[in-house]
Amino acid sequence: MAVTRLKRKDRRNKTFAKLDVKFLKLATNIELGSRSKQSTKDQLAKNNAVIAQLTAKA
């Protein structure tokens, strides 16, 4: 079976669909009462801990 080359529009859609999936996987839901609990190893959590330490010292 011959492989057909995608037209530019379809190639663009394919890459954008991939990026959308990647973005949605990376997006974390950190609302209170959310089913998906934020990880403690998350970079956001580490940043918040550092900020809390700095504000406590000040």
The first five atom37 places (N, CA, C, CB, O) and aatype in JSON, in Angstrom:
{
  "aatype": [12, 0, 19, 16, 1, 10, 11, 1, 11, 3, 1, 1, 2, 11, 16, 13, 0, 11, 10, 3, 19, 11, 13, 10, 11, 10, 0, 16, 2, 9, 6, 10, 7, 15, 1, 15, 11, 5, 15, 16, 11, 3, 5, 10, 0, 11, 2, 2, 0, 19, 9, 0, 5, 10, 16, 0, 11, 0],
  "atom_mask": [
    [1, 1, 1, 1, 1],
    [1, 1, 1, 1, 1],
    [1, 1, 1, 1, 1],
    [1, 1, 1, 1, 1],
    [1, 1, 1, 1, 1],
    [1, 1, 1, 1, 1],
    [1, 1, 1, 1, 1],
    [1, 1, 1, 1, 1],
    [1, 1, 1, 1, 1],
    [1, 1, 1, 1, 1],
    [1, 1, 1, 1, 1],
    [1, 1, 1, 1, 1],
    [1, 1, 1, 1, 1],
    [1, 1, 1, 1, 1],
    [1, 1, 1, 1, 1],
    [1, 1, 1, 1, 1],
    [1, 1, 1, 1, 1],
    [1, 1, 1, 1, 1],
    [1, 1, 1, 1, 1],
    [1, 1, 1, 1, 1],
    [1, 1, 1, 1, 1],
    [1, 1, 1, 1, 1],
    [1, 1, 1, 1, 1],
    [1, 1, 1, 1, 1],
    [1, 1, 1, 1, 1],
    [1, 1, 1, 1, 1],
    [1, 1, 1, 1, 1],
    [1, 1, 1, 1, 1],
    [1, 1, 1, 1, 1],
    [1, 1, 1, 1, 1],
    [1, 1, 1, 1, 1],
    [1, 1, 1, 1, 1],
    [1, 1, 1, 0, 1],
    [1, 1, 1, 1, 1],
    [1, 1, 1, 1, 1],
    [1, 1, 1, 1, 1],
    [1, 1, 1, 1, 1],
    [1, 1, 1, 1, 1],
    [1, 1, 1, 1, 1],
    [1, 1, 1, 1, 1],
    [1, 1, 1, 1, 1],
    [1, 1, 1, 1, 1],
    [1, 1, 1, 1, 1],
    [1, 1, 1, 1, 1],
    [1, 1, 1, 1, 1],
    [1, 1, 1, 1, 1],
    [1, 1, 1, 1, 1],
    [1, 1, 1, 1, 1],
    [1, 1, 1, 1, 1],
    [1, 1, 1, 1, 1],
    [1, 1, 1, 1, 1],
    [1, 1, 1, 1, 1],
    [1, 1, 1, 1, 1],
    [1, 1, 1, 1, 1],
    [1, 1, 1, 1, 1],
    [1, 1, 1, 1, 1],
    [1, 1, 1, 1, 1],
    [1, 1, 1, 1, 1]
  ],
  "atom_positions": [
    [[0.84, -1.2, 0.0], [0.0, 0.0, 0.0], [0.88, 1.25, 0.0], [-0.95, 0.0, 1.22], [1.82, 1.36, 0.79]],
    [[0.57, 2.17, -0.86], [1.37, 3.4, -0.95], [0.99, 4.35, 0.19], [1.16, 4.09, -2.32], [-0.18, 4.47, 0.56]],
    [[1.98, 5.0, 0.73], [1.75, 5.97, 1.8], [1.51, 7.33, 1.16], [2.96, 6.03, 2.82], [2.35, 7.81, 0.4]],
    [[0.38, 7.93, 1.47], [0.08, 9.24, 0.87], [0.62, 10.33, 1.78], [-1.45, 9.43, 0.65], [0.58, 10.23, 3.01]],
    [[1.13, 11.37, 1.16], [1.68, 12.49, 1.91], [0.55, 13.43, 2.31], [2.77, 13.24, 1.08], [-0.32, 13.74, 1.5]],
    [[0.58, 13.87, 3.54], [-0.47, 14.77, 4.02], [-0.28, 16.16, 3.43], [-0.48, 14.84, 5.56], [0.84, 16.62, 3.23]],
    [[-1.37, 16.82, 3.16], [-1.3, 18.21, 2.72], [-0.92, 19.08, 3.92], [-2.65, 18.67, 2.09], [-1.05, 18.66, 5.07]],
    [[-0.45, 20.26, 3.63], [0.07, 21.14, 4.7], [-0.95, 21.35, 5.81], [0.48, 22.48, 4.12], [-0.6, 21.3, 6.99]],
    [[-2.21, 21.59, 5.42], [-3.27, 21.85, 6.42], [-3.41, 20.66, 7.37], [-4.64, 22.13, 5.71], [-3.52, 20.83, 8.58]],
    [[-3.41, 19.44, 6.79], [-3.57, 18.24, 7.62], [-2.37, 17.98, 8.51], [-3.83, 17.03, 6.75], [-2.5, 17.53, 9.64]],
    [[-1.18, 18.27, 7.97], [0.03, 18.12, 8.79], [-0.03, 19.06, 9.99], [1.31, 18.39, 7.96], [0.33, 18.69, 11.11]],
    [[-0.49, 20.29, 9.72], [-0.6, 21.29, 10.79], [-1.6, 20.82, 11.84], [-1.03, 22.67, 10.21], [-1.34, 20.9, 13.04]],
    [[-2.75, 20.32, 11.38], [-3.77, 19.83, 12.32], [-3.24, 18.69, 13.17], [-5.02, 19.39, 11.57], [-3.53, 18.6, 14.36]],
    [[-2.46, 17.81, 12.53], [-1.9, 16.66, 13.24], [-0.98, 17.13, 14.37], [-1.14, 15.73, 12.27], [-1.06, 16.64, 15.5]],
    [[-0.1, 18.09, 14.05], [0.84, 18.55, 15.08], [0.11, 19.31, 16.18], [1.93, 19.44, 14.45], [0.45, 19.19, 17.36]],
    [[-0.89, 20.1, 15.8], [-1.62, 20.85, 16.82], [-2.41, 19.92, 17.73], [-2.55, 21.87, 16.17], [-2.54, 20.17, 18.93]],
    [[-2.96, 18.85, 17.15], [-3.7, 17.88, 17.96], [-2.75, 17.23, 18.97], [-4.36, 16.79, 17.06], [-3.12, 17.03, 20.13]],
    [[-1.53, 16.92, 18.52], [-0.53, 16.34, 19.43], [-0.21, 17.3, 20.57], [0.76, 15.97, 18.67], [-0.14, 16.91, 21.73]],
    [[-0.02, 18.57, 20.21], [0.31, 19.58, 21.22], [-0.84, 19.76, 22.2], [0.65, 20.92, 20.56], [-0.61, 19.95, 23.4]],
    [[-2.08, 19.71, 21.7], [-3.25, 19.83, 22.58], [-3.27, 18.72, 23.61], [-4.54, 19.81, 21.76], [-3.5, 18.96, 24.79]],
    [[-3.03, 17.49, 23.15], [-3.04, 16.34, 24.06], [-1.94, 16.51, 25.1], [-2.84, 15.02, 23.27], [-2.16, 16.27, 26.29]],
    [[-0.76, 16.93, 24.65], [0.38, 17.13, 25.56], [0.02, 18.18, 26.62], [1.64, 17.57, 24.77], [0.29, 17.99, 27.8]],
    [[-0.59, 19.29, 26.17], [-0.96, 20.37, 27.09], [-1.97, 19.88, 28.12], [-1.54, 21.55, 26.31], [-1.85, 20.18, 29.3]],
    [[-2.95, 19.12, 27.66], [-3.98, 18.64, 28.58], [-3.42, 17.64, 29.58], [-5.13, 18.0, 27.8], [-3.87, 17.58, 30.72]],
    [[-2.42, 16.84, 29.15], [-1.8, 15.91, 30.08], [-1.02, 16.66, 31.14], [-0.89, 14.93, 29.33], [-1.01, 16.27, 32.31]],
    [[-0.34, 17.75, 30.72], [0.49, 18.5, 31.66], [-0.34, 19.37, 32.6], [1.48, 19.37, 30.9], [0.06, 19.64, 33.73]],
    [[-1.51, 19.8, 32.13], [-2.34, 20.69, 32.93], [-2.84, 19.94, 34.16], [-3.54, 21.24, 32.1], [-3.44, 18.87, 34.04]],
    [[-2.59, 20.5, 35.32], [-3.04, 19.84, 36.54], [-4.19, 20.64, 37.13], [-1.88, 19.68, 37.57], [-4.17, 21.87, 37.14]],
    [[-5.16, 19.93, 37.62], [-6.32, 20.57, 38.21], [-6.06, 20.69, 39.71], [-7.64, 19.76, 37.91], [-6.06, 19.69, 40.43]],
    [[-5.85, 21.93, 40.18], [-5.49, 22.09, 41.6], [-6.56, 22.88, 42.35], [-4.13, 22.79, 41.73], [-6.25, 23.61, 43.29]],
    [[-7.82, 22.72, 41.92], [-8.9, 23.37, 42.66], [-9.15, 22.57, 43.94], [-10.19, 23.47, 41.8], [-8.88, 21.37, 44.01]],
    [[-9.68, 23.25, 44.94], [-10.0, 22.56, 46.18], [-11.15, 21.6, 45.92], [-10.36, 23.56, 47.3], [-12.08, 21.93, 45.19]],
    [[-11.08, 20.44, 46.51], [-12.14, 19.46, 46.32], [-12.03, 18.73, 45.0], [0.0, 0.0, 0.0], [-12.94, 18.01, 44.59]],
    [[-10.9, 18.92, 44.33], [-10.72, 18.26, 43.04], [-10.37, 16.8, 43.25], [-9.62, 18.97, 42.2], [-9.75, 16.45, 44.25]],
    [[-10.78, 15.95, 42.32], [-10.46, 14.53, 42.44], [-8.97, 14.28, 42.26], [-11.25, 13.73, 41.4], [-8.39, 13.43, 42.94]],
    [[-8.36, 15.04, 41.35], [-6.93, 14.82, 41.1], [-6.14, 15.69, 42.06], [-6.56, 15.14, 39.61], [-6.08, 16.91, 41.91]],
    [[-5.53, 15.06, 43.04], [-4.78, 15.78, 44.06], [-3.42, 16.18, 43.49], [-4.61, 14.91, 45.34], [-2.79, 15.42, 42.76]],
    [[-2.99, 17.4, 43.84], [-1.7, 17.86, 43.33], [-0.58, 17.08, 44.0], [-1.53, 19.38, 43.56], [-0.6, 16.85, 45.21]],
    [[0.39, 16.69, 43.19], [1.53, 15.92, 43.69], [2.42, 16.81, 44.55], [2.33, 15.31, 42.53], [2.56, 18.0, 44.27]],
    [[3.03, 16.25, 45.59], [3.95, 17.02, 46.43], [5.31, 17.16, 45.75], [4.12, 16.34, 47.81], [6.09, 18.05, 46.1]],
    [[5.58, 16.29, 44.77], [6.84, 16.37, 44.04], [6.74, 17.32, 42.85], [7.27, 14.98, 43.56], [7.71, 17.53, 42.13]],
    [[5.57, 17.88, 42.67], [5.32, 18.81, 41.57], [6.18, 20.06, 41.73], [3.82, 19.18, 41.51], [6.41, 20.52, 42.85]],
    [[6.66, 20.6, 40.61], [7.49, 21.81, 40.66], [6.71, 22.97, 41.27], [7.98, 22.18, 39.26], [7.29, 23.79, 41.98]],
    [[5.41, 23.04, 41.0], [4.59, 24.11, 41.54], [4.56, 24.04, 43.07], [3.16, 24.02, 40.98], [4.63, 25.06, 43.75]],
    [[4.45, 22.83, 43.6], [4.42, 22.64, 45.05], [5.76, 23.04, 45.66], [4.08, 21.18, 45.41], [5.81, 23.66, 46.73]],
    [[6.86, 22.68, 44.98], [8.19, 23.05, 45.48], [8.36, 24.56, 45.5], [9.3, 22.41, 44.61], [8.88, 25.13, 46.46]],
    [[7.9, 25.21, 44.42], [7.99, 26.67, 44.36], [7.19, 27.32, 45.48], [7.5, 27.19, 42.99], [7.65, 28.26, 46.12]],
    [[5.98, 26.8, 45.71], [5.13, 27.35, 46.78], [5.78, 27.18, 48.15], [3.76, 26.68, 46.76], [5.66, 28.06, 49.0]],
    [[6.47, 26.06, 48.36], [7.14, 25.81, 49.64], [8.26, 26.82, 49.84], [7.69, 24.37, 49.7], [8.43, 27.35, 50.94]],
    [[9.03, 27.08, 48.79], [10.14, 28.04, 48.88], [9.6, 29.43, 49.16], [10.98, 28.04, 47.58], [10.14, 30.17, 49.98]],
    [[8.52, 29.81, 48.46], [7.92, 31.13, 48.67], [7.41, 31.26, 50.09], [6.77, 31.37, 47.66], [7.55, 32.31, 50.72]],
    [[6.8, 30.19, 50.61], [6.29, 30.21, 51.99], [7.42, 30.41, 52.99], [5.53, 28.91, 52.31], [7.28, 31.15, 53.96]],
    [[8.56, 29.73, 52.75], [9.72, 29.88, 53.64], [10.23, 31.32, 53.62], [10.85, 28.91, 53.23], [10.52, 31.9, 54.67]],
    [[10.34, 31.88, 52.43], [10.87, 33.24, 52.3], [9.95, 34.27, 52.95], [11.07, 33.59, 50.83], [10.42, 35.21, 53.58]],
    [[8.64, 34.08, 52.8], [7.72, 35.04, 53.41], [7.69, 34.88, 54.93], [6.29, 34.87, 52.84], [7.45, 35.85, 55.65]],
    [[7.94, 33.67, 55.43], [7.98, 33.44, 56.87], [9.2, 34.14, 57.48], [8.01, 31.92, 57.18], [9.11, 34.68, 58.59]],
    [[10.31, 34.14, 56.78], [11.53, 34.8, 57.27], [11.39, 36.31, 57.27], [12.74, 34.39, 56.43], [11.89, 36.98, 58.17]],
    [[10.71, 36.84, 56.27], [10.6, 38.3, 56.1], [9.66, 38.93, 57.12], [10.12, 38.64, 54.7], [9.47, 40.14, 57.11]]
  ]
}
